[in-house]
Amino acid sequence: MAATTGTSSSSPPPLPLHGGLLLLLPLLAITSASSSAPLPLLALLSLKSSLHDPSGALRPWTYASAASAGATRSLAPPWCAWPGVSCDQATGDIAGLDLSRRNLSGTFSATAARLLAPTLTSLNLSGNAFAGEFPAAAVFQLRRLESLDVSHNFFNGTFPDGVAALGGALAVLDAYSNCFVGPLPRGLGKLRRLQLLNLGGSFFNGSVPAEIGQLRSLRFLNLAGNALTRRLPSELGALASLEQLEIGYNAYDGGVPVELGNLTRLQYLDIAVANLSGPLPPELGELAQLEKLFLFKNRLAGAIPPRWSRLRALQALDLSDNLLAGAIPSGLGDLANLTMLNLMSNFLSGTIPAAIGALPSLEVLQLWNNSLTGRLPESLGASGRLVRVDVSTNSLSGPIPPRMCTGNRLARLILFDNRFDSAIPASLATCSSLWRVRLESNRLSGEIPVGFGAIRNLTYLDLSSNSLTGGIPSDLVASPSLEYMNISGNPVGGALPNVSWQAPNLQVFAASKCALGGEVPAFGAAGCSNLYRLELAGNDLTGAIPSDISTCKRLVSLRLQHNQLTGEIPAELAALPSITEIDLSWNELTGVVPPGFTNCTTLETFDVSFNHLVTAGSPSSAASPGAGTVTSARRTAAMWISAVVVAFAGMAVLAVTARWLQWREDGTGAPGGCSAGGARARPNVVVGPWRMTAFQRLDFTADDVARCVEGSDGIIGAGSSGTVYRAKMPNGEYGEGSNIVDWVRRKVAGAGFARDVMDAAVWAADQQQTGGEAAARDEMALALRVALLCTSRCPQERPPMRDVVSMLQEAKRGRKLLPKKQQAQPTKIN
């Protein structure tokens, strides 16, 4: 067919052999200078045929391009110029393939691997879309490989054990960020020339194999972000050449191996978020070359070893979120290279060593949520390197060091919930680098320094709950960059500056309980353009609410209660497109409530009580504000009486129904009780045709709830939506003044928290399972820890949503170990 297709009747058809010879001529020209046949060309074309290339990255890999280049009689084989291909300059053999970040998928051709095996030393498939089983049959044929990089793909299943076949030359094995499951591959200890091993970011489980300790040439080891368990092997201390060790974000048992103190070349150690317990090994103080040490978010306890003051090369130390106690060793002040010191969320006590304030390279100091006392070091910040300071939620006192912003690099100053006294240093108001300042809940006095409003980077300023006086500086309320300003709870005094609403980016203005007087300034045509929360409650403001408040188009919350405001409620308030909360109670307002509020669909809270308002259309509306007050009071009383009547009627029906059901069940009318201790008279009484669904473990039942709402003794309030009762349940679990979050947090801090918090039946059933099914218990525990992070008291401690998704993905990893018939394929998040 090939001999006759496409030929004219005037010429004889060419023989099939002639066509084949014509095709082979370019190839013969290409390979005539080489003793080998064009096997490299065939290998590359075979590899291309096994790959899916939607972006056309391998489009130049064709016979035609090879033939075209061969016609030019180039000294190098034509495929050496193809994208991703590198050749040995001396022999022209294919030595490396770099196909990274080309959106490739498919598989690696076994035929191509066989043809490339004699010469290929480097293979990089990273940053693509390869999925499914790792192509071990092909890759493990490449016995001369020195570097293998398959990171940032979607390979799943177990990593084959045959990796030992590459032990002859392999120096780099990088499989980071895939979806591998099962144990770490066997035979790793035979890769004696290996210098870099990166198996992090997958779902490997089981233990870290002791044979890794045989890799005496290893300089980089990363097993972080898997599901590894059990104790870390002491053999890790035999990795004499190791410079970087990242094995955190797992769930080990036990503590930090003391043998790690033998890794004298180690520069980087990260075992964070790894469930480690026990003390900090003093032996780590012998790591003279260590620069970064991260052990945060574990269960490490005890004191910080004084021997760690020998870590003279240390630049970053993070021991946060542990159970460490005792004092901060003064020897840490000898670490002249230290740039970051994070010890927050522990149980540290005592004072901050003065030598820490004199550290010449210190940029970040975070000690919040401890029990530290005394003063901040006087010299803190004098080096001119300080960028971030957070010592909030301690019991620190004394003045704020005046030289903290030497060098104008300080961006975050977080000192809230302490006992700092004296005045705010004037030097802070000229610190041009400041971005976020939180000094609330201290004992600061004096005036607010002039100058904060001129700081171009300052977006957040909270000075609330102190004893500041002297009025509000005009420059502060006209700041071009400020977005959040809170000075509530200070006896500031004075009046609101006339330029109070001129800050173009201001979103929150809070100045409640500040002893402010005078009138609320007009908002102006361009004022409050971004303001969404305005709080001026508990002051002595007079005059009318400015009608041009209608320019505050983004206003969501307006709180002006407990002032002496007069005049009428501006009708413009009802027209604000986003308003949800208005509180004008306890003022001297008169007139009627604007009818526009009837059609205000966004409004959720509207309180104008305790004013002198009258009902629209009332005959006395134009005569006497007092009469309006009486009318309003009568209407309010009528509403409460109606609500109470409805509530008592509902209780009576409930009580009668409960008694009847009790009599129906066992023929007795003995009433159940809700005693002071919460004891139940009879535990198995059905009280009604309804069911209570608890979303956490409870030690009381629906029966207990019903008994405690039978009478009227427990009523503490009533409204249009129902009645509020106070009831004490039997065997209360959370403790005095606690809620479920605090209760769970205390349980987590102790041993065996899962058994105390989780459902006992689920826990016991799961304890009897093995293998993948037992992972449900660990998943529950991890998810609980994530929930506690998301409900931290301090908003700053709550993780961003991206981190929450990553942590929940970790919580699901145990489920990925179940048989494929029982669950879906693992999902990877980029």
C-alpha positions in Angstrom: 0.0 0.0 0.0 2.8 2.4 0.8 4.3 1.8 -2.7 1.2 2.9 -4.5 -0.3 5.6 -2.4 0.1 9.1 -3.6 1.9 8.3 -6.9 1.1 9.4 -10.4 0.2 7.1 -13.3 3.1 8.5 -15.4 5.9 7.3 -13.1 6.6 3.8 -11.8 5.8 3.3 -8.2 8.9 3.4 -5.9 9.9 0.3 -4.0 9.2 0.2 -0.3 12.9 -0.3 0.3 13.7 3.0 -1.4 11.4 4.9 1.1 13.0 3.2 4.1 16.5 4.1 2.8 15.4 7.7 2.3 14.3 7.8 6.0 17.5 6.2 7.2 19.9 8.4 5.3 19.6 11.4 7.8 20.0 9.0 10.7 23.1 7.4 9.1 24.5 10.9 8.7 23.8 11.7 12.3 25.5 8.6 13.7 28.3 8.1 11.2 30.8 9.8 13.5 29.8 7.6 16.5 30.5 4.0 17.1 27.1 3.6 18.7 23.8 3.4 16.9 21.3 6.2 17.5 20.1 4.4 20.6 20.0 7.7 22.7 17.6 9.1 20.0 15.4 6.0 20.2 15.5 6.2 24.1 14.3 9.8 24.1 11.6 9.2 21.6 10.4 6.1 23.6 10.4 8.2 26.7 8.4 11.0 25.0 5.8 8.4 23.8 5.2 7.3 27.4 4.6 10.8 28.7 1.6 13.0 28.6 2.8 16.5 27.6 -0.2 18.9 27.4 2.0 22.0 27.4 4.1 20.8 24.5 7.4 21.1 26.5 8.9 18.1 24.5 7.6 19.2 21.1 11.2 19.5 19.7 11.9 15.9 20.5 11.2 14.5 17.0 12.9 12.5 14.2 12.6 15.5 11.9 14.5 17.8 14.2 17.3 15.2 14.6 17.5 14.8 10.9 17.6 18.5 10.3 20.3 19.0 12.8 22.3 16.0 11.4 22.3 17.6 8.0 24.3 20.5 9.4 27.0 18.0 10.5 27.1 19.4 14.1 29.9 18.0 16.2 27.5 17.2 19.1 24.5 14.8 18.6 21.4 16.9 17.8 19.4 15.6 20.7 22.0 17.2 23.1 20.3 20.5 22.2 16.8 19.3 23.0 15.2 20.9 26.1 15.9 19.1 29.3 18.7 17.0 27.8 22.4 17.3 28.8 25.2 15.3 27.3 28.8 14.4 28.2 30.9 16.9 26.3 33.7 14.3 25.7 31.6 11.4 24.5 28.2 13.0 23.5 26.4 10.5 25.7 23.2 11.5 27.4 24.2 12.2 31.0 21.3 14.1 32.4 17.5 14.6 32.0 16.0 17.6 33.7 12.2 17.5 32.9 11.2 19.4 36.0 8.2 21.8 36.1 6.9 20.9 32.6 3.4 19.7 33.6 4.2 16.2 32.5 2.4 13.0 33.6 2.2 9.4 32.4 5.0 7.0 33.2 8.8 6.5 32.6 9.3 4.1 29.8 11.2 0.9 30.8 12.6 0.7 27.3 13.9 4.2 27.6 15.5 3.4 31.0 17.2 0.3 29.6 18.7 2.3 26.7 19.8 5.2 29.0 21.1 3.1 31.8 24.7 2.9 30.6 25.2 6.7 30.6 22.5 8.5 32.6 23.7 10.0 35.9 21.0 12.6 36.7 17.2 12.4 36.5 15.0 15.2 37.6 11.2 14.7 37.3 10.2 17.2 40.0 7.3 19.6 39.9 5.2 17.7 37.5 1.9 15.8 37.7 3.1 12.2 37.8 0.7 10.0 39.8 0.1 6.4 40.6 2.8 3.8 41.6 6.4 4.8 41.4 7.9 3.4 38.2 10.5 1.3 40.0 10.9 -1.2 37.2 12.2 1.6 35.0 14.0 3.8 37.4 15.9 1.1 39.3 17.5 0.1 36.1 19.5 3.3 36.1 22.4 1.9 38.1 24.7 4.8 37.4 22.4 7.5 38.8 24.0 10.0 41.1 21.0 12.2 41.5 17.3 11.2 41.5 14.7 14.0 42.1 10.9 13.1 41.9 9.8 15.7 44.4 6.5 17.7 44.1 4.5 15.1 42.3 1.6 12.8 43.2 3.2 9.4 43.4 1.3 7.2 45.8 1.4 3.7 47.1 4.4 2.4 48.9 7.9 3.4 47.9 9.5 0.2 46.5 12.2 -1.5 48.5 14.5 -2.0 45.5 16.1 1.4 46.0 19.2 -0.4 47.3 19.9 -1.3 43.6 21.0 2.4 43.2 23.5 2.1 46.0 26.5 2.1 43.7 26.6 5.8 42.9 23.4 7.5 44.2 24.3 10.7 46.2 20.9 12.5 46.0 17.4 11.0 46.6 14.7 13.6 46.7 11.0 12.4 46.8 9.7 15.3 48.9 6.0 16.2 48.7 4.3 13.2 47.2 1.6 10.8 48.5 3.6 7.8 49.5 2.2 5.6 52.2 3.4 2.6 54.2 6.8 2.2 55.9 9.9 4.0 54.7 11.7 1.9 52.0 14.0 -0.9 53.2 17.5 -0.9 52.0 18.2 2.8 52.6 21.2 1.8 54.7 22.9 0.4 51.6 23.0 3.7 49.8 26.5 4.4 51.3 27.3 7.3 49.0 24.1 9.1 49.8 24.5 12.7 50.8 20.9 14.0 50.6 17.8 12.0 51.5 14.5 13.8 51.4 11.4 11.7 52.0 9.4 14.5 53.7 5.8 15.6 52.9 4.2 12.3 52.3 2.2 9.8 54.4 4.9 7.3 55.5 4.1 5.6 58.7 5.9 3.3 61.1 9.3 4.0 62.6 12.4 5.6 61.4 14.6 2.7 60.5 17.8 2.3 62.4 19.7 1.5 59.2 19.7 5.1 58.3 22.5 5.4 60.8 24.7 3.6 58.4 24.7 6.5 55.9 28.0 8.0 57.1 28.2 10.3 54.1 24.7 11.8 54.6 24.7 15.6 55.0 20.9 16.3 54.6 18.1 14.2 56.0 14.4 15.3 55.8 11.6 13.0 57.0 9.3 15.8 58.2 5.6 15.9 57.5 4.7 12.2 57.5 2.9 9.9 59.9 6.0 8.4 61.5 5.6 7.0 65.1 7.6 5.2 67.8 10.8 6.3 69.3 13.5 8.1 67.3 16.5 5.6 66.9 19.6 6.4 68.8 21.5 5.4 65.6 20.8 8.9 64.2 23.6 10.0 66.4 26.0 8.0 64.1 25.5 10.3 61.1 28.9 11.9 61.5 28.6 14.1 58.4 25.1 15.3 58.9 24.6 19.1 58.6 20.8 19.4 58.4 18.2 17.2 60.1 14.5 17.8 59.6 12.3 15.1 61.1 9.4 17.1 62.7 5.7 17.1 62.0 5.3 13.5 62.9 4.0 11.7 66.0 6.9 10.0 67.8 7.0 8.4 71.2 9.6 9.4 73.8 12.0 12.3 73.7 14.9 13.8 71.8 17.7 11.2 71.6 20.7 12.3 73.6 22.9 10.8 70.9 22.1 13.8 68.7 24.7 15.6 70.7 27.3 13.6 68.7 26.4 15.3 65.4 29.3 17.8 65.7 28.8 19.1 62.1 25.0 19.7 62.5 23.9 23.2 61.6 20.1 22.8 61.4 17.9 20.8 63.7 14.1 20.7 63.3 12.0 18.3 65.3 9.0 20.6 65.8 5.3 19.4 66.1 6.5 15.8 66.7 4.8 14.8 70.0 8.2 14.7 71.8 8.1 14.4 75.6 10.6 14.4 78.4 13.4 16.9 79.1 15.6 18.8 76.8 18.9 17.0 76.4 21.8 19.0 77.8 24.0 17.1 75.3 22.7 19.3 72.5 24.8 22.0 74.0 27.9 20.3 72.4 26.7 21.1 68.9 29.2 23.9 68.3 28.2 24.5 64.7 24.4 24.5 65.3 22.7 27.6 63.8 19.0 26.8 63.9 17.2 24.8 66.6 13.4 24.2 66.3 11.6 22.1 68.9 8.3 24.0 69.2 4.9 22.5 69.7 5.9 19.3 71.6 5.4 18.1 75.1 8.9 18.8 76.3 9.1 19.6 80.0 11.6 20.6 82.6 14.1 23.5 82.4 16.2 24.9 79.6 19.6 23.3 80.1 22.3 25.9 81.1 24.8 23.9 78.9 22.9 25.3 75.8 24.8 28.6 76.4 27.7 26.9 74.6 25.8 27.0 71.3 27.8 30.0 70.2 26.9 29.7 66.5 23.2 29.6 67.3 21.1 32.1 65.3 17.5 30.9 65.9 16.0 29.1 68.9 12.4 28.2 69.1 11.1 26.1 72.1 7.6 27.6 72.1 4.4 25.7 72.9 5.9 23.1 75.3 5.7 22.5 79.0 9.0 24.0 79.9 9.3 25.6 83.4 11.8 27.4 85.5 13.9 30.4 84.7 15.4 31.6 81.4 19.1 30.7 81.6 21.2 33.9 81.8 23.7 32.1 79.6 21.5 32.6 76.6 22.6 36.2 76.7 26.1 35.0 75.7 24.8 33.8 72.3 26.1 36.7 70.3 24.8 35.4 67.0 21.2 34.9 68.2 18.7 36.7 66.0 15.5 34.9 67.1 14.4 33.7 70.6 11.0 32.1 70.8 10.0 30.8 74.2 6.3 31.6 74.2 3.5 29.4 75.6 5.4 27.6 78.3 5.4 27.8 82.0 8.6 29.8 82.4 8.9 32.1 85.5 11.4 34.5 87.0 12.9 37.5 85.3 14.2 38.1 81.8 18.0 38.1 82.0 19.5 41.5 81.4 22.1 40.0 79.0 19.3 39.1 76.6 18.5 42.8 76.1 22.1 43.3 75.1 22.3 40.6 72.4 23.9 42.4 69.5 22.1 40.5 66.7 18.6 40.0 68.3 15.8 40.7 65.9 12.8 38.7 67.3 12.0 38.2 71.0 8.8 36.3 71.7 8.1 35.3 75.3 4.3 35.7 75.5 2.0 33.5 77.6 4.4 32.6 80.4 4.7 33.6 84.0 7.6 36.0 83.8 8.0 38.8 86.2 10.3 41.8 86.7 11.2 44.3 84.1 12.1 44.2 80.4 15.9 44.7 80.1 16.8 48.4 79.9 19.1 47.8 77.0 16.5 45.9 74.9 16.6 47.3 71.3 19.8 49.3 71.8 21.6 47.3 69.2 19.4 48.7 66.5 18.4 45.3 65.1 15.1 44.6 66.9 12.1 43.9 64.6 9.5 42.1 66.7 8.9 42.0 70.4 6.0 40.1 72.0 6.0 39.5 75.8 2.3 39.7 76.2 0.3 37.8 78.8 2.9 37.7 81.6 3.3 39.7 84.8 6.0 42.0 83.7 6.2 45.5 85.3 8.2 48.7 85.3 8.7 51.1 82.4 8.9 50.3 78.7 12.5 50.5 77.6 13.0 53.8 75.7 15.6 52.5 73.2 13.5 49.7 71.7 13.3 51.4 68.3 16.9 52.4 68.0 17.7 51.9 64.3 14.0 52.3 63.2 13.5 48.6 62.5 10.9 47.7 65.1 7.7 46.7 63.4 5.7 44.8 66.0 5.5 45.8 69.7 3.1 43.5 71.6 3.1 44.1 75.4 -0.6 43.6 76.4 -1.8 41.9 79.6 1.1 42.9 81.8 1.7 45.4 84.5 3.9 48.0 82.7 3.6 51.4 84.4 4.9 54.9 83.9 4.5 56.7 80.5 4.7 55.6 77.0 8.2 56.5 75.8 8.1 59.5 73.4 10.7 57.6 71.2 8.0 55.1 70.2 5.9 57.9 68.6 8.8 58.7 66.3 9.6 55.1 65.4 8.9 55.2 61.6 9.1 51.4 61.2 6.2 50.6 63.6 3.4 48.7 62.0 1.5 47.1 64.9 1.4 48.3 68.6 -0.5 46.6 71.3 -0.1 48.1 74.8 -3.6 47.4 76.2 -4.4 46.0 79.7 -1.4 47.5 81.5 -1.0 50.3 84.0 0.4 53.0 81.7 -0.1 56.6 82.7 0.6 60.0 81.3 -0.4 61.4 78.0 -0.5 59.7 74.6 2.6 60.9 72.9 2.2 63.1 69.8 3.6 61.6 66.7 1.9 58.2 66.3 -0.3 59.7 63.6 2.7 60.6 61.5 4.0 57.1 61.3 3.3 56.0 57.7 3.5 52.3 58.4 1.3 52.2 61.6 -2.0 50.4 60.9 -2.9 49.0 64.4 -2.8 50.8 67.7 -4.4 49.5 70.9 -3.8 51.5 74.1 -7.0 50.4 75.8 -7.4 49.6 79.5 -4.7 51.8 80.9 -4.6 55.1 82.8 -3.7 57.5 80.0 -4.8 61.1 80.2 -4.4 64.4 78.4 -6.9 64.0 75.6 -6.7 62.5 72.1 -3.9 63.9 69.9 -5.2 65.4 66.7 -2.5 63.8 64.6 -3.6 60.3 65.8 -7.1 60.6 64.5 -5.9 62.0 61.2 -3.3 59.3 60.6 -3.0 58.5 56.9 -2.3 54.8 57.5 -4.1 53.8 60.8 -6.8 51.2 60.4 -7.5 50.2 64.0 -7.4 52.5 67.0 -8.6 51.6 70.5 -8.1 53.8 73.5 -11.1 52.6 75.4 -10.9 52.3 79.2 -8.6 55.3 79.7 -9.5 58.5 81.6 -8.3 60.5 78.6 -10.7 63.4 78.9 -11.2 66.3 76.7 -13.2 66.4 73.5 -13.0 64.5 70.2 -10.8 66.5 67.8 -12.6 68.1 64.9 -10.5 66.0 62.5 -11.5 62.8 64.2 -12.9 61.2 61.0 -10.3 62.4 58.5 -8.1 59.2 58.7 -8.7 57.8 55.2 -8.0 54.1 56.1 -9.5 54.0 59.6 -11.8 51.0 60.0 -12.3 50.8 63.8 -12.4 53.7 66.2 -13.0 52.7 69.8 -12.9 55.3 72.6 -15.5 54.0 75.1 -15.2 55.0 78.8 -12.7 57.7 78.1 -14.4 60.6 80.0 -14.8 62.4 76.7 -17.0 65.5 76.6 -18.3 67.9 74.0 -20.1 67.0 70.8 -19.5 64.3 68.2 -17.8 66.1 65.3 -19.4 66.2 61.9 -18.3 63.4 59.7 -17.9 65.6 56.6 -18.3 64.7 52.9 -15.1 62.6 52.8 -14.9 61.4 56.4 -15.3 57.9 57.7 -15.1 56.4 54.2 -13.8 53.1 55.5 -15.1 53.1 59.1 -17.1 50.0 60.0 -17.0 50.1 63.8 -17.5 53.2 65.9 -17.5 52.9 69.7 -17.9 55.9 72.0 -20.0 54.4 74.8 -19.7 55.4 78.4 -18.6 59.0 77.9 -20.2 62.4 78.5 -20.8 63.4 74.9 -23.5 65.9 74.3 -25.3 67.4 71.4 -27.0 65.6 68.5 -25.8 62.7 66.5 -24.5 64.3 63.2 -26.9 63.7 60.4 -24.0 63.4 57.9 -23.3 60.0 59.4 -24.8 58.9 56.2 -21.4 59.3 54.6 -20.2 56.3 56.6 -21.4 53.9 54.0 -19.4 50.9 55.4 -20.5 51.4 59.0 -21.5 48.0 60.6 -21.6 48.8 64.3 -22.5 52.0 66.1 -22.3 52.1 69.9 -23.0 55.4 71.5 -24.8 54.2 74.7 -24.4 55.8 78.1 -23.8 59.4 77.0 -25.8 62.6 77.1 -26.7 62.9 73.5 -29.8 64.9 72.6 -32.0 65.6 69.6 -33.6 63.0 67.4 -32.3 59.8 65.9 -31.0 60.6 62.4 -33.2 59.0 59.8 -30.0 58.5 57.8 -28.9 55.7 60.1 -31.6 53.5 58.7 -30.3 54.0 55.2 -26.8 52.7 55.9 -26.3 49.7 53.6 -24.3 47.5 56.0 -25.5 48.5 59.5 -26.1 45.5 61.8 -25.8 46.9 65.3 -27.0 50.2 66.8 -26.9 51.0 70.5 -28.1 54.4 71.5 -29.5 53.5 74.9 -29.1 55.6 78.1 -29.0 59.0 76.4 -31.4 62.0 76.2 -32.7 61.4 72.7 -36.2 62.6 71.9 -38.7 62.4 69.1 -39.7 59.2 67.4 -37.8 56.2 66.0 -37.4 56.9 62.3 -39.8 54.7 60.3 -37.0 53.7 57.9 -35.8 51.2 60.4 -38.8 49.1 59.6 -37.3 48.3 56.2 -33.6 48.0 57.4 -33.0 44.4 56.4 -29.4 44.3 57.7 -30.1 45.4 61.2 -29.7 42.7 63.9 -29.4 44.7 67.2 -31.2 47.9 67.8 -31.3 49.4 71.3 -32.8 52.8 72.0 -34.0 52.1 75.5 -33.8 54.6 78.4 -34.2 57.7 76.2 -37.1 60.2 75.9 -38.6 58.7 72.7 -42.3 58.7 71.9 -44.4 56.5 69.7 -45.1 57.8 66.2 -48.5 59.5 66.0 -48.9 59.9 69.8 -50.8 63.0 70.8 -48.1 63.9 73.3 -45.3 63.5 70.9 -45.0 67.3 70.4 -45.8 68.2 74.0 -43.8 66.4 76.6 -40.8 64.1 76.3 -41.7 62.8 79.7 -45.1 61.6 78.5 -43.3 59.7 75.8 -41.1 58.0 78.3 -44.2 56.9 80.3 -45.8 55.5 77.2 -42.6 53.7 76.2 -42.3 52.3 79.8 -45.9 51.0 79.7 -45.4 49.3 76.4 -42.2 47.7 77.6 -43.9 46.5 80.8 -46.8 45.1 78.8 -44.3 43.2 76.6 -42.6 41.7 79.6 -45.8 40.7 81.2 -46.9 39.0 78.1 -43.6 37.2 77.8 -43.8 36.0 81.4 -47.4 34.8 81.0 -46.4 32.9 77.9 -43.4 31.4 79.6 -45.4 30.3 82.7 -48.0 28.8 80.4 -45.3 26.9 78.5 -43.8 25.7 81.7 -47.1 24.5 83.0 -47.7 22.5 79.9 -44.2 21.0 80.1 -44.6 20.1 83.7 -48.0 18.5 83.2 -46.7 16.5 80.3 -43.7 15.3 82.2 -45.8 14.2 85.2 -48.2 12.4 83.0 -45.5 10.6 81.2 -43.8 9.6 84.5 -47.2 8.2 85.7 -47.7 6.4 82.4 -44.3 4.7 82.7 -44.3 3.3 86.2 -47.6 4.4 87.8 -46.1 6.7 90.3 -46.4 10.4 90.5 -43.4 11.1 92.7 -41.7 14.1 91.2 -38.1 14.1 90.1 -35.8 16.7 91.6 -33.0 18.9 90.6 -31.1 19.3 93.8 -28.3 21.7 94.6 -25.8 19.1 93.9 -27.6 18.0 90.7 -28.5 14.5 92.0 -31.3 12.8 90.2 -34.1 11.2 92.1 -34.7 8.5 89.5 -32.3 8.0 86.5 -34.5 6.4 83.9 -37.6 8.6 83.6 -38.7 9.6 80.1 -39.9 13.2 80.3 -41.2 14.0 76.9 -41.5 13.2 73.2 -38.3 14.9 72.3 -34.6 14.1 72.2 -31.4 16.0 73.2 -28.4 15.6 70.9 -25.1 16.3 72.5 -22.1 17.2 70.4 -19.6 16.4 73.1 -19.4 13.9 75.9 -21.8 14.8 78.8 -22.5 13.3 82.2 -26.2 14.4 82.2 -29.2 13.4 80.2 -32.3 14.9 78.7 -34.1 13.9 81.8 -31.9 16.1 84.0 -32.5 19.1 81.7 -36.2 18.6 81.8 -36.4 18.3 85.6 -34.4 21.5 86.0 -36.9 23.6 83.9 -40.0 22.2 85.6 -40.4 25.0 88.1 -39.9 28.7 88.1 -37.0 28.9 90.6 -34.4 28.7 87.8 -35.8 31.4 85.6 -33.3 34.2 85.1 -34.9 35.9 82.1 -37.5 35.7 79.4 -38.1 37.2 76.0 -39.9 36.8 72.7 -37.7 33.9 71.7 -38.2 31.9 75.0 -37.2 31.6 78.6 -33.6 31.4 80.0 -33.0 29.0 83.0 -30.1 28.5 85.3 -29.6 24.8 86.0 -26.9 22.8 87.6 -26.4 19.5 86.0 -25.3 16.4 88.0 -21.6 15.5 88.0 -20.6 18.7 86.3 -17.3 18.3 84.5 -16.1 21.7 83.4 -15.3 23.2 86.8 -16.2 26.6 88.3 -16.2 29.4 85.8 -15.0 27.1 83.0 -16.4 26.3 79.6 -16.0 23.2 77.4 -12.9 24.7 75.7 -11.1 25.4 79.0 -12.1 22.0 80.2 -10.7 20.2 77.1 -7.6 22.4 77.3 -6.9 21.2 80.8 -7.4 17.6 79.8 -5.1 18.0 76.9 -2.4 19.4 79.1 -2.5 16.2 81.2 -1.7 12.6 80.4 -4.2 10.4 78.6 -6.3 13.3 77.5 -8.0 11.3 74.7 -9.6 8.8 77.0 -11.0 11.6 79.1 -12.3 13.8 76.3 -13.5 11.5 73.6 -16.4 9.2 73.7 -15.5 6.2 75.8 -17.3 3.6 73.5 -15.5 4.9 70.4 -12.2 5.0 72.2 -12.5 1.5 73.6 -13.7 0.1 70.2 -10.8 1.7 68.4 -8.3 0.4 70.9 -9.2 -3.1 69.8 -8.5 -2.4 66.2 -5.1 -2.7 64.5 -3.4 -1.3 61.5 -5.2 1.3 59.5 -8.4 1.1 61.5 -6.6 2.2 64.7 -5.6 5.4 62.9 -9.0 6.8 63.6 -8.1 7.3 67.2 -5.0 9.3 66.2 -7.0 11.3 63.7 -9.6 12.2 66.4 -6.8 13.4 68.7 -5.1 15.5 66.0 -8.3 17.1 65.0 -9.0 17.9 68.6 -5.6 19.7 68.9 -6.4 21.7 65.8 -9.7 22.7 67.3 -8.0 23.9 70.4 -5.6 26.1 68.3 -8.6 27.6 66.5 -10.2 28.5 69.8 -7.2 30.1 71.5 -8.1 33.0 73.7 -5.7 35.3 71.9 -6.7 35.9 68.2 -3.0 36.2 67.4 -2.5 32.6 68.5 -5.1 31.3 66.1 -3.6 29.8 62.9 -4.6 31.2 59.5 -7.0 29.1 57.4 -4.3 27.8 55.2 -2.5 26.3 58.2 -5.7 24.9 59.5 -6.3 23.1 56.2 -2.8 21.7 56.3 -3.1 20.5 59.9 -6.5 18.8 59.1 -4.9 17.2 56.1 -2.3 15.8 58.5 -5.2 14.6 60.8 -6.6 12.7 57.8 -3.4 11.0 56.9 -4.1 7.9 59.1 -7.2 7.3 57.1 -5.2 7.2 53.9 -3.5 4.0 55.1 -6.7 2.0 54.9 -7.2 -0.4 52.0 -8.1 1.2 48.8 -11.4 -0.6 48.7 -12.4 1.3 51.9 -11.5 4.8 51.0 -10.7 7.3 48.3 -7.2 8.1 47.0 -5.1 10.5 49.1 -5.4 14.2 48.1 -2.5 16.5 47.9 -2.7 20.2 48.8 -0.3 22.6 47.1 
